[in-house]
Structure formats: C-alpha cells, structure tokens
Amino acid sequence: MAGNIVRRVWWLVPVSVVAAAVVAVSGISYAFDVKNKACAEDFESVALSVSGVVTADFTCSSSFGNPSEKGTITLDAKTEEEAVAVMESVLRAYAETDMDNATTPFVDYVSEDGTIAVGPPDAGFNGLPSLRQIRDHYGLQEHVG
C-alpha cells in the first residue's frame, strides 16, 4: 500500500521544487525592478535639477550584478558651447551626489531641436567617465568609496 502511495505522488517533489524556484525568481525580479526604477528616477531627478535641462529619460538595469545606467538628456541650448556648459553642470550634479564612484552613466546630451549633440569628450574627458573620474576632473571631494 505504501508503495502505491509513493508511486502516485512521486511527481509532487519536483513540481514543488520548481514552484519554489519560480516564486524565488519572481521575488528577485520584482526587487530588481523596484531598484532599477528608483535608479532611473534618481538620475532623472538630478539632471532635471540643473538649469538648462528640459527633459531627462533614464533606464537602469543590472545584468549579473553589473549595473547599467543609460539615458537621454534634452538641453535648452542654441549653441554647442551652451550645450557643453549645461552638460558639465549635469556631470557636476551627478558628482555631488552620494552615488558610487564606479558608476558610469551612458548619457546622450542633445538640444531640443536635435541639431546639437555633445558628450563628455567635449568637456575634456577621454570617453565615458565614471563618477570618480568626474569628481577628479572637477576637483570635487569623493562621496563614496
């Protein structure tokens, strides 16, 4: 009799293990979604606090523990010099936060009409700088190790 019961319910063990794994992955996924949404809101909020920024749209994600921050910032600028000045103000604003030094936001800076596009190399950086590099460049005190 016991053998019949074991034969009839053997499939419950793998099914319950799979169900527990699905619940765990769903919970982890939800936690990352909340964290990524907060990250995007933080980047947008800092950018929008800078005079000359019209809009800021960010997406944050994390793949195998490596975060990625990507965004587009629309600038109220009529010349490239104005656009670079606003971009530098945004970079300084990010550097003055308590965001981690290793953070390297990938940001497109464009004018409202789309005719002007600038990036960190226009401000003297060699490629996309981390917050540590931005802080060093502008002589700002480091906030996070």
Buried (B, 14 or more C-beta within 10 A) or exposed (E): EEEEEEEEEEEEEEEEEEEEEEEEEEEEEEEBEEBBEEBBEBBBEBBBEBEBBBBBBBBBBEEEEEBBBBBBBBBBBEEBEBBBBBBBBBBBBBBBBEBBBEBBBEBEBBBEEEEBEBBBEBBEBEEEBBBBBBBBBEEEEEBEE
